[in-house]
Amino acid sequence: MEETIFQQLGEDGFERLIAAFYRRVKTDDLIGPMYPDDDWEGSEKRLRDFLVGRFGGPQRYIEERGHPRLRMRHAPFSIGEAERDRWLELMSASLDEAEIADAPKAVLLEFFSATAGFMRNQ
């Protein structure tokens, strides 16, 4: 049986990835302003918990927040091609920084690309 992405990365791998991502987001002029300045830790936790659950780990996100309803939760934000592309650029650099191995990295990039495209509302 093939290992899940969560089994390959573990909590630590997702922690490294999301920490690297949010370090970039905090200083980004395009997508940084979309994030609540007073809840960076909450934003990090929500994304980390969502990804952990999505890729085979504990279902903390769903237990705490219910169904992700990604489009609804992102509807207040203007997300066009530029925002989608920047999000993917920052996440791709974060995957490199977190030293995610090639096989899980490819799966994650495919998921991120499809999901970021789905979030576009402009």
C-alpha positions as CSV (number, residue, x, y, z in Angstrom):
1,M,0.0,0.0,0.0
2,E,1.4,3.4,-1.0
3,E,2.1,5.9,1.7
4,T,-0.1,9.0,1.9
5,I,1.4,12.4,1.5
6,F,0.9,12.9,5.2
7,Q,2.8,9.8,6.0
8,Q,5.6,10.9,3.8
9,L,5.8,14.5,5.2
10,G,4.5,14.0,8.7
11,E,3.3,16.9,10.9
12,D,6.8,18.4,10.7
13,G,6.8,18.5,6.9
14,F,3.5,20.4,6.8
15,E,4.7,22.7,9.6
16,R,7.9,23.6,7.6
17,L,5.9,24.1,4.4
18,I,3.2,26.4,5.9
19,A,5.7,28.4,8.0
20,A,7.8,29.0,4.9
21,F,4.7,30.0,2.9
22,Y,3.4,32.5,5.5
23,R,6.8,34.1,5.9
24,R,6.5,35.0,2.2
25,V,2.8,36.0,2.4
26,K,3.4,38.4,5.2
27,T,5.7,40.6,3.1
28,D,3.9,40.1,-0.2
29,D,2.4,43.3,-1.7
30,L,-0.3,41.5,-3.7
31,I,-1.8,38.7,-1.6
32,G,-0.4,39.7,1.8
33,P,-3.1,42.4,2.3
34,M,-5.8,39.7,1.9
35,Y,-4.8,38.1,5.2
36,P,-6.0,39.3,8.6
37,D,-3.1,41.2,10.2
38,D,-4.3,40.2,13.6
39,D,-4.6,36.4,12.9
40,W,-1.5,35.2,11.2
41,E,-1.2,32.2,13.6
42,G,-4.9,31.3,12.9
43,S,-4.4,31.6,9.2
44,E,-1.4,29.3,9.4
45,K,-3.2,26.8,11.6
46,R,-6.2,26.6,9.3
47,L,-4.2,26.0,6.1
48,R,-1.9,23.5,7.8
49,D,-4.9,21.6,9.3
50,F,-6.7,21.7,6.0
51,L,-3.7,20.3,4.1
52,V,-2.9,17.7,6.8
53,G,-6.5,16.3,6.6
54,R,-6.7,16.6,2.8
55,F,-3.5,14.5,2.4
56,G,-4.3,11.7,4.9
57,G,-3.6,13.0,8.3
58,P,-5.9,13.9,11.2
59,Q,-9.1,15.6,10.3
60,R,-8.7,18.6,12.6
61,Y,-9.9,21.2,10.1
62,I,-13.2,19.4,9.5
63,E,-13.6,18.7,13.2
64,E,-13.2,22.4,14.1
65,R,-14.6,24.1,11.0
66,G,-16.7,21.7,9.1
67,H,-16.6,21.3,5.3
68,P,-13.9,23.5,3.8
69,R,-16.3,25.4,1.4
70,L,-13.2,26.9,-0.1
71,R,-14.9,29.1,-2.7
72,M,-17.4,30.5,-0.2
73,R,-14.6,31.3,2.3
74,H,-12.6,33.0,-0.4
75,A,-15.5,34.8,-2.0
76,P,-14.8,38.2,-0.2
77,F,-11.4,38.4,-1.9
78,S,-10.7,39.5,-5.4
79,I,-8.8,36.6,-6.9
80,G,-7.7,36.9,-10.5
81,E,-4.9,35.4,-12.5
82,A,-2.2,37.6,-10.8
83,E,-3.3,36.6,-7.3
84,R,-3.5,32.9,-8.3
85,D,-0.1,33.1,-9.9
86,R,1.5,34.8,-7.0
87,W,0.0,32.3,-4.5
88,L,1.4,29.5,-6.5
89,E,4.8,31.2,-6.8
90,L,5.0,31.7,-3.1
91,M,3.9,28.1,-2.4
92,S,6.3,26.7,-4.9
93,A,9.2,28.5,-3.3
94,S,8.0,27.3,0.1
95,L,8.0,23.7,-1.1
96,D,11.6,24.2,-2.1
97,E,12.6,25.8,1.2
98,A,10.8,23.1,3.2
99,E,12.8,20.5,1.2
100,I,9.8,18.5,0.2
101,A,10.8,15.4,-1.8
102,D,10.1,15.3,-5.5
103,A,7.2,12.7,-5.4
104,P,5.0,14.4,-2.8
105,K,6.0,17.8,-4.1
106,A,4.6,16.9,-7.5
107,V,1.3,15.8,-6.0
108,L,1.1,18.9,-3.9
109,L,1.9,21.2,-6.8
110,E,-0.8,19.6,-8.9
111,F,-3.3,20.0,-6.1
112,F,-2.3,23.6,-5.4
113,S,-2.5,24.5,-9.1
114,A,-6.0,23.0,-9.5
115,T,-7.3,24.5,-6.3
116,A,-5.8,28.0,-6.9
117,G,-7.4,28.0,-10.3
118,F,-10.7,27.0,-8.7
119,M,-10.5,29.9,-6.3
120,R,-10.4,32.5,-9.1
121,N,-13.4,34.7,-9.0
122,Q,-12.3,37.5,-11.3
